[in-house]
Every structure is written in structure tokens, then in C-alpha cells.
């Protein structure tokens, strides 16, 4: 096997020519102890695409329910739906403000106990979106568990009501796993294309990348056997791209997968991106590597990834997925400090203000309030030697003053309370 120095030299030459890395090259980089050169190589790609710009956005995350029919071993978020409620709510067409199922024992924003299941009404989701919109948020990010009782009309109504209340707020919502779920609960049953078309007509702007986990049969069978796999996940994103909708992609790393399986996952994303750009023009905007947090999961005996593993994975994502424009460090899962360091290891996006995130927590008392101010986001970026740029969901620049914001090149503007 060639020496590490020779491997790095060969990879540097390939990057200069814009060539894709092979699985063996990716694994050699991961196994190397030369973390600084890995970061330097990742920055070659990052700076070729974006210079020293780092993007962030003013957004709000809403998790509309933690009831889920799945039992993924890596998930601390899901709660089983009360059996006595299933028959009374399944197939219902209600989308009013009355919560269905077992009510949450705690108010939103307080620590959630393991036995607390909740679902938000459409009114509640819209209320949260309106409040964020009034403060200048440009995006609402909506995902949740696979609720067995909510009808498809709940999701279309949710999008249309947000669109009507917040006309210029981008709705990024529903993972590929949720879209598959919607095809199963719709009456009459709808195809993936029909579900996406109905949601887009209701106001959906783009899809997040959740639910990808690791594209490997062994990992799938060991950790999320009841969830749809790689083929279905790609079917949803392929269909979205064919419809002209942009999406994101994720990878949940640091549990039972091997480094080689991570690299295989990233190469599959790269190959799909090439196919989508060639055939439809739309594709993945961003890859979001998600650091596994073992606490309160069935895999709590595992240590989870450390900081060096996080940096290596983020850098390799930038190097391998050279045809996907952006790599995001989701600071909620990697912590703000490590996300800041990653800005010199290939990362060009810190996500945004977030506000509230129920799915998992890296540290602290368990509160779902997980927010960063714009001032802190910009300070983290500047301290890393980069230039902060506020973006919208589709990476268009946001032009903002103390009383309004607009998208660069658009004739409209949105007033807000500074």
C-alpha cells in the first residue's frame, strides 16, 4: 500500500483536476492520523465552490409529533401511539385544533420525559410559524414521527395554512420516510409523485434529507429494520428532483456502521446527484452528516462519535460529494464549538437559529429549546476566519435591514419586528 504521504499527494492532484475520490481513497483518508492535511484537502473543494463564505439562515424547526409506528434503535425521539386511540383516529379527516391521541404532559419547551407522547394541531404549528415569521424567520422546517392516526389532509392543510399565514416563508418539510408513509395513509392511495404534487400545490417548497441513516443492508437490518430502506429513500428524492424540487441528504454516523460503510453511503449520494443533475436539473442542495447521540436510545451502550471522528466525517463528506454544493454542520448535533472548527474542514453551512428541536440533544438538561442568535452565529463564523452570509433555503442571499428582509433579486419584502 502506498504511504500516507503519497496517498495525500495523489489525492491532491486528483482534486486539482476535479476528479471523484474512490472508496479506497476515502478509506485511506479516514484511517490517516493527519487530520490537518485532511482538513486542508477538504478546504480545497470548499473554497473552490464558496471561497471563505459560510452560510446560515433564520429558521424554525417544528416537530409536529413524536408518535411513531417505527422502533428504530438509534432513536430517542419516538413514542408508541396509545393502542386504544388507533382505531378512533385512524382514517379521521380532522385537521382542527383539537389534539388527538395522548396529550403531552409538559408544555412545549420544557424537558420531555420518556413516556411523553404528543402531537401538535395544525393551529399550533401555524401559530409557531407565524410567531417566527413576525421575527424575521425565512424558513420553517417541519418533520415528525409516522403517526398512525393523522390523515393525509392534516399535512396538506398544514402546508396551505402556513403558506397563507406566512406567504414568503419557505416550507421545508417531511422526510422521505414520511412521504412513503403518506402514500400508505392517503385515501385513495396515492403514488409518491401524487403525494409530492399535492403537498407542493399546498405550499411545500423542498424536502429535508432525514431518514437516510446508512445505506447498507447489514446496518439497516441491525438498527432500523422496520423502516423503508435505500431504494425507497432514493425513489422519493428522485421523484422530487424530477418535479423540479430541491432536497437535502443526510447520513447518521457513529453507531454500528463501519468507516467503509459511511464512504459507500456518501458515494451513493454522489452518484444519485450526478444522475439527477443530468436528467432533471434539480438535485441535492446540501449534505448534512448527523452525529449519533446514544443517550436514551436502544444503542446507549455505544460511545457515539468523538470530535475527531466528527471532523473526519465532515471533511470526507466534502471531499467525496464534490458535486453537491453545500456541506452543513448541524450545530445542534455537533455542538456550536465543533461546528465552528469544521468551517476549516470543508464545511460551508452552520444551519440556522433553529429555536426548538425535539428529536435529540447533545448536552444540557434535556430542554427542547435549542437556539442560537444571529449575532452568535455570525460571531462563530467570523472567529473562524470566514464571511457570514444569510441565505434562504435555496441558498439565495437574504438582504436584511432593521425592519424588513427580502431575497436578493426579488421585488417583494417582508416586514418584521427586529
C-alpha positions in Angstrom: 0.0 0.0 0.0 1.3 3.4 -0.8 2.5 5.6 2.0 0.1 8.2 3.6 2.2 11.0 2.1 2.0 9.5 -1.4 -1.8 8.9 -1.0 -2.3 12.5 0.0 -0.2 13.7 -2.9 -2.2 11.7 -5.4 -5.5 12.8 -3.9 -4.4 16.5 -4.0 -3.6 16.1 -7.7 -7.0 14.4 -8.4 -8.8 17.2 -6.5 -7.0 19.8 -8.6 -8.4 18.1 -11.7 -11.9 17.9 -10.2 -11.9 14.1 -10.2 -14.1 12.0 -7.8 -12.4 10.0 -5.0 -12.6 6.3 -5.0 -13.8 4.2 -2.0 -10.2 3.1 -1.2 -9.0 6.7 -1.3 -11.8 7.8 1.0 -10.9 5.0 3.5 -7.2 5.9 3.4 -8.1 9.4 4.3 -10.3 8.3 7.1 -7.7 6.0 8.6 -5.0 8.6 8.4 -4.0 10.4 11.6 -3.0 13.5 9.7 -6.2 15.4 10.5 -4.8 18.8 9.5 -4.0 17.7 5.9 -7.4 16.1 5.6 -8.9 19.5 6.6 -6.7 21.3 4.1 -7.8 18.9 1.3 -11.4 19.4 2.2 -11.0 23.1 2.0 -9.6 22.9 -1.5 -13.1 21.7 -2.6 -14.9 24.1 -0.3 -13.0 27.2 -1.3 -13.2 26.3 -5.0 -17.0 26.4 -4.5 -17.6 29.1 -2.0 -14.3 30.9 -1.1 -14.5 31.8 2.6 -18.2 32.3 2.7 -20.2 30.5 5.4 -24.0 30.4 5.1 -26.6 30.4 7.8 -30.4 31.0 7.9 -33.1 32.4 10.2 -35.2 29.3 10.6 -37.6 27.5 12.9 -37.8 23.7 13.5 -41.1 22.2 14.3 -41.6 18.6 15.2 -45.3 18.1 15.0 -45.5 14.7 16.7 -43.2 12.1 18.4 -45.7 9.3 18.0 -44.3 6.8 15.5 -45.1 3.4 14.3 -41.4 2.7 13.8 -39.0 1.5 16.5 -35.5 2.5 15.3 -32.8 1.5 17.8 -30.9 4.8 17.3 -33.9 7.0 18.0 -34.7 8.6 21.4 -37.5 10.7 20.0 -40.3 8.3 19.1 -43.1 7.3 21.5 -45.5 4.4 20.8 -49.0 5.5 20.0 -51.6 4.5 22.6 -53.3 1.4 21.2 -56.7 2.5 22.4 -56.5 5.6 20.3 -55.5 3.9 17.0 -58.9 2.9 15.8 -60.7 6.1 16.8 -58.2 8.4 15.0 -57.0 6.3 12.0 -58.8 7.4 8.9 -60.2 10.5 10.5 -60.2 13.6 8.4 -59.9 16.1 11.3 -57.4 18.9 10.9 -58.8 21.3 13.5 -57.1 22.5 16.7 -58.1 19.5 18.8 -55.1 17.3 19.7 -55.6 13.6 19.0 -54.1 10.8 21.0 -52.4 11.1 24.4 -51.7 14.7 25.3 -48.2 15.8 26.2 -47.7 16.0 29.9 -45.4 19.0 29.6 -45.8 22.4 27.9 -43.7 22.9 24.7 -40.2 24.0 25.6 -40.0 22.1 28.9 -38.0 18.9 29.4 -39.7 15.9 27.8 -40.0 12.7 29.8 -39.5 9.3 28.1 -43.2 8.5 28.5 -44.5 11.8 27.0 -46.1 11.5 23.6 -47.5 14.5 21.9 -49.0 15.7 18.6 -49.5 19.4 17.6 -52.6 20.6 15.9 -52.4 22.4 12.6 -53.3 25.6 14.6 -50.4 25.1 16.9 -47.9 24.6 14.1 -49.2 27.6 12.2 -49.0 29.7 15.3 -45.4 28.8 15.9 -44.6 29.6 12.2 -46.4 32.9 12.4 -44.5 34.0 15.5 -41.1 33.1 13.9 -42.1 34.8 10.7 -43.0 38.0 12.6 -39.5 38.0 14.0 -37.9 37.6 10.6 -37.5 33.8 10.0 -37.3 32.9 6.4 -37.8 29.1 6.7 -39.9 26.6 8.7 -38.5 23.1 8.9 -41.3 20.6 9.7 -40.8 16.9 10.4 -42.2 14.3 12.8 -42.8 10.7 13.6 -45.0 8.4 11.5 -48.3 9.0 13.3 -50.8 6.1 12.7 -53.9 8.3 13.1 -53.4 11.6 11.3 -54.9 11.7 7.8 -53.1 13.0 4.7 -55.3 16.1 4.8 -53.5 17.1 8.1 -50.3 17.5 6.2 -51.7 19.3 3.1 -53.7 21.6 5.4 -50.6 22.3 7.5 -48.7 23.5 4.4 -51.5 25.6 3.0 -52.2 27.2 6.3 -48.6 28.2 6.8 -48.4 29.5 3.2 -51.4 31.6 3.7 -50.3 33.0 7.1 -46.6 33.4 6.1 -46.6 34.0 2.3 -42.8 34.3 1.8 -41.7 31.7 4.4 -40.2 28.7 2.7 -41.7 25.4 3.9 -39.1 22.6 4.1 -40.9 19.6 5.4 -41.3 15.9 5.6 -38.5 13.4 5.2 -38.6 10.7 2.5 -39.8 8.2 5.2 -42.8 10.5 5.9 -43.6 10.8 2.2 -43.7 7.0 1.9 -46.0 6.9 5.0 -48.3 9.4 3.3 -48.7 7.2 0.3 -49.9 4.5 2.6 -52.4 6.5 4.6 -53.9 8.5 1.7 -57.4 7.5 0.7 -57.5 6.6 -2.1 -53.8 5.6 -2.0 -51.5 8.0 -3.8 -48.2 7.5 -5.5 -45.0 9.3 -4.4 -45.4 11.7 -7.3 -49.0 12.4 -6.4 -48.2 12.9 -2.7 -45.4 15.4 -3.6 -47.6 17.2 -6.2 -50.4 17.6 -3.7 -48.0 18.9 -1.0 -46.3 21.3 -3.4 -49.6 22.7 -4.5 -50.4 23.2 -0.8 -47.2 25.2 -0.3 -44.3 22.7 0.2 -41.1 24.2 -1.1 -38.4 21.5 -0.6 -37.6 18.3 1.3 -35.1 17.8 4.1 -32.8 14.9 3.9 -33.7 12.9 7.0 -34.2 9.1 7.2 -31.3 8.2 5.0 -29.3 6.8 8.0 -26.7 4.5 6.4 -27.3 2.9 3.0 -26.3 -0.7 3.9 -28.4 -3.8 4.3 -26.5 -5.0 7.4 -26.8 -1.7 9.2 -30.5 -1.4 8.1 -31.4 -4.9 9.5 -29.5 -4.3 12.8 -30.7 -0.8 13.6 -33.8 0.2 11.7 -35.3 -2.9 10.2 -38.9 -1.8 10.2 -38.1 1.4 8.2 -38.1 1.6 4.5 -34.6 1.3 3.0 -32.3 2.8 0.5 -34.3 2.1 -2.6 -37.5 3.9 -1.3 -35.5 6.8 0.1 -33.9 7.4 -3.3 -37.3 6.9 -5.1 -38.7 9.9 -3.1 -35.7 12.2 -3.8 -35.5 11.1 -7.4 -39.2 11.9 -7.9 -38.8 15.3 -6.1 -35.9 16.2 -8.4 -37.9 15.2 -11.5 -40.6 17.6 -10.3 -38.1 20.3 -10.0 -37.9 20.3 -6.2 -34.6 20.6 -4.5 -33.9 18.4 -1.5 -31.2 17.7 1.1 -29.5 14.5 2.1 -28.2 13.2 5.4 -26.0 10.4 6.9 -26.4 9.3 10.5 -22.9 8.2 11.6 -21.2 6.9 14.7 -23.3 3.9 15.7 -22.9 0.3 14.3 -21.6 1.2 10.8 -18.0 1.0 9.7 -16.0 3.8 8.1 -16.2 1.9 4.8 -20.0 1.8 5.0 -20.0 5.6 5.6 -17.9 6.1 2.5 -20.2 3.8 0.4 -23.2 5.8 1.6 -21.6 9.1 0.5 -20.6 7.7 -2.9 -24.3 6.6 -3.4 -25.4 10.2 -2.7 -22.8 11.5 -5.2 -23.9 9.0 -7.9 -27.5 10.0 -7.4 -26.7 13.7 -7.6 -24.9 13.1 -10.9 -28.0 11.3 -12.3 -30.4 13.9 -11.0 -28.4 16.9 -12.4 -28.1 15.1 -15.8 -31.7 14.2 -16.1 -33.7 16.9 -14.4 -31.5 19.8 -13.3 -32.8 19.8 -9.7 -30.9 17.8 -7.1 -29.4 17.8 -3.6 -28.6 21.3 -2.2 -26.8 20.0 0.8 -25.4 17.0 2.7 -25.9 17.1 6.4 -23.8 14.5 8.3 -25.6 13.8 11.6 -23.6 12.8 14.6 -25.3 9.9 16.5 -26.2 10.7 20.1 -26.6 7.4 22.0 -28.3 8.7 25.2 -31.9 7.3 25.7 -31.7 5.0 22.7 -31.5 1.3 22.5 -27.9 1.8 21.5 -27.0 3.7 24.6 -24.2 1.3 25.3 -22.2 2.7 22.4 -19.9 5.7 22.9 -21.0 7.7 19.8 -18.5 9.6 17.7 -15.9 11.8 19.2 -14.8 15.2 18.0 -12.0 13.9 15.7 -14.4 11.4 14.2 -16.9 14.3 13.6 -14.2 16.4 11.8 -13.0 13.5 9.7 -16.6 12.6 8.6 -17.4 16.2 7.7 -14.2 16.7 5.7 -14.7 13.4 3.9 -18.3 14.3 3.1 -17.0 17.5 1.4 -14.3 15.5 -0.5 -16.4 12.6 -1.7 -19.6 14.6 -2.5 -17.8 17.1 -4.7 -20.9 17.6 -7.0 -23.2 18.5 -4.1 -22.9 22.3 -3.5 -23.0 22.5 0.3 -21.9 20.6 3.4 -23.7 21.5 6.6 -22.5 21.1 10.2 -25.8 20.9 12.1 -24.6 22.6 15.3 -27.4 21.0 17.4 -25.8 17.6 17.0 -22.1 18.5 16.6 -22.2 21.4 19.1 -21.6 25.0 18.1 -17.9 24.9 19.0 -17.1 21.9 16.9 -19.2 23.1 14.1 -17.2 26.3 14.2 -13.9 24.3 13.9 -15.4 22.4 11.0 -15.6 25.6 8.9 -11.9 24.9 8.2 -12.5 21.2 7.4 -14.7 21.6 4.4 -18.0 22.9 5.9 -19.7 26.0 4.5 -23.0 26.0 6.3 -24.0 26.1 10.0 -27.8 25.7 9.5 -29.5 28.4 11.4 -31.2 29.8 14.5 -33.4 26.6 14.9 -35.3 27.7 18.0 -36.7 24.4 19.2 -35.6 20.9 18.3 -37.3 17.9 19.9 -35.5 15.0 18.2 -32.3 14.8 20.1 -29.9 16.8 22.3 -26.1 16.7 22.6 -25.8 18.2 26.1 -27.7 20.1 28.8 -30.8 19.5 30.8 -32.9 18.0 28.0 -34.8 21.1 27.2 -36.0 21.3 23.6 -35.1 25.0 23.4 -32.0 24.9 21.3 -31.4 28.3 19.7 -28.6 30.4 18.5 -29.0 34.1 17.8 -27.9 35.6 14.5 -25.3 37.5 16.4 -23.7 34.4 17.8 -23.9 32.5 14.5 -22.1 35.4 12.8 -19.5 35.6 15.6 -18.7 31.9 15.3 -18.2 32.3 11.5 -16.1 35.5 11.8 -13.9 33.9 14.5 -13.2 31.0 12.1 -11.8 33.5 9.6 -14.9 33.3 7.3 -17.5 35.7 6.0 -21.1 35.1 7.2 -23.9 35.3 4.6 -27.5 34.9 5.5 -29.3 32.6 2.9 -32.8 31.3 2.3 -33.5 27.6 2.0 -32.4 27.6 -1.7 -29.1 29.4 -0.9 -30.2 32.8 -2.3 -28.9 35.7 -0.3 -31.2 37.4 2.2 -31.0 41.2 2.2 -32.0 42.5 5.6 -32.3 45.8 7.5 -33.8 46.5 10.9 -37.4 46.4 9.8 -37.6 44.1 6.7 -35.9 41.3 4.7 -36.1 40.3 1.1 -34.4 37.8 -1.2 -31.8 39.3 -3.5 -33.3 39.9 -6.9 -36.9 39.7 -5.7 -39.3 42.7 -5.9 -41.1 42.0 -2.6 -40.0 42.4 1.0 -41.3 41.2 4.4 -41.6 43.5 7.4 -40.7 42.1 10.8 -40.0 43.0 14.4 -36.3 43.4 14.9 
